[in-house]
Amino acid sequence: MEAPKLPSFIRQNKHKSFEFKPRYYDESKERIAKLRRQYHGDSEGAEGKGRSDFQRGDLSQAWRDNRQTKVKSSNRMLLIIILALLAITYFIIMY
């Protein structure tokens, strides 16, 4: 028998459970498509994706290039700010 519940002003929410409803997945069809892409190029492989698949190396190279671009632009901005501050300081001291 369960103990009687006392009234409470503070309610604790119960956790929400995760419900995953998988779509239909044909493992053999996926394996065959992967083999076709591997041996015959990507002519039939990119079904409905819009873009060709990125390989891991391509993605990491793109990530590195993007990071280098950001670092260069931030270094330029820092240099411009330092030059502006030096110019302002020069004009304040001279006048």
KAFENRA-V520984 format. One line per field, one symbol per residue. burial: 1 if it has 16 or more other C-alpha atoms within 10 Angstrom, else 0. Layout:
BEGIN
burial: ???
END
This chain:
BEGIN
burial: 00000000000000000000000000000000100000000000100000000000000000000000000000000000000000000000000
END
